[in-house]
């Protein structure tokens, strides 16, 4: 599918979205420049969830998160950013899913923000 704004190719993503004061787990088309586009059909098939930073299926590009960078894990200083790509290959990770932020920093998600 093409982005509705720029026309570039989008990719399918599966993860949580904050819509109408609820967290929904659903599939969407994602543009690197313009974010997620959700179809009416995907919205009907969505599942209401509590976002869990330890489950890979809840994480998607564009998600607003707090992460602990490797160098800040000991002092537990969070860094806020947007997910560029998911690095953890396993479905679940006890310390949080490792992601690359749009700023180029790598860290483990501690909290999913609205």
N, C-alpha and C positions, 0 to 999 in steps of 0.2 A: 504494500500500500504506500501511497505517497503522502507526505505531510500536507495538511490542509492549508498551511501558511506559505511555505517555501517550495513545495513540490518535490523535495528530496525524498529518497527512499527511507521508510521507517522500518523499525524492527519490532517484532512482537515481544512484549515483556509480561511477566506474571509477577504480581506483588501487591503490596497494600497501597491503597489510595485513601486519602481523607476526603470524604464527600458528604455534604450535608450533616456535619457533626457526627459522622460514623466512620470507622475504619472498615474498608471493604477489601477483600482479597479477590482480585479479578485480573483478566488479561486485557492488555491495552496495546495500542500502537505507539511507539516512542520515537520522537525526533530529537537528535542531539541538541538542536538549537531551540526548539519550541516546546518540548515536554511531551506529556502523554495525551493521547486522544482516545476516549472511551466510547465504544458504540452502545446503543440502547440495548442490544442483545447481551453484551458483556455485563451491563449494569443489572439486568434482570437475573443473570446467572451468578451474580456476586454473592460472596459469603461474608457475613459480618464477623470480624475477628478482633482480638486484642493484639496489636503488633508485638512481635517477639523478635528482638535483635539476635537471638541465637538460632533462628530458623532461616535458612537460605531462601525458601520460597516466599518469605515476606519482604525480601530486599529486592529492589529494582533500581535501575538508573534514574536519577532525578530526585530520589528520596532525600528529604532534609533530615540529617542525623547528627548526633553527638558521637564522636569516636575518641578512643584513647590511642594516641600515637605510641609507637614502640618506646620511644625515649621518655614518654610521660606516663607510662603504665604504673611505675612505682609510686609516683606522687598523685596519681589519679586525677590529672588535669585534663578535662575534656576539650576537644576541638570541634567546633561546629562547621558543617559543610554539606555539600550535595554529592551524592553517590554518582561517580562516573562509570565505574564498572565493579563487578563483584569478583573478588579474587579467591575466596574459599570455594573449594570444589565439593566438599562434603555437604550433606543436607542440613546437618546440625553441628554447631560448634559451641561448647560450653562457655567459652570466654567471649563469644560474639563473632559474628561473621566479619571477615577481613575484606575491606573495600578500598578502592582507589577513589579519592575525592576529586572533584573538578579542579581543585587547587594544586593537584599533583601529589598530595600527601597520602600516606597509606596508614590505616589504623583499623581497629576492631570496634564495631558498633556497640555502643552501650545504651543508646536511647534513640528511638525514632520520634522525630519532632513533627508537629503539624505544619 
